């Protein structure tokens, strides 16, 4: 058991994430991406991209859509033609399905260490996340 004040050394990936989170992301309101999600308590697929965006402190506007209600499909269709949540829209770029959204976010923010740089570690991380 470690004593008070004892801290384990952070791995390089964790250190890079902490540094990235400290940056200020100044984005005009009109350019803030939108993440349309279902209820995070009941839709773990919606929670995955939300967690990534929050963890890295990336700017986005969250739209929570109540699922299984009259008008749900029409409301989702405002954001994405698939009619499915989660849905991510940034300018003319759109993605649905949580891992596709996370990949899109990693491409829009290449300096954010979302996926490991090492190909073997990245393949493992994507396999575990799938």
Buried (B, 14 or more C-beta within 10 A) or exposed (E): EEEEEEEEEEEEBEEBBEEBEEEEEEEEEEEEBBBBBBEBEEBEBBBBBBBBBBEBBBBBEEBBBEBEEEEBEEBBEEBBEEBBBBBBBBEEEBBBBBBBBBBBBBEBBEEBBBBBEEEEEEEEBBEEEE
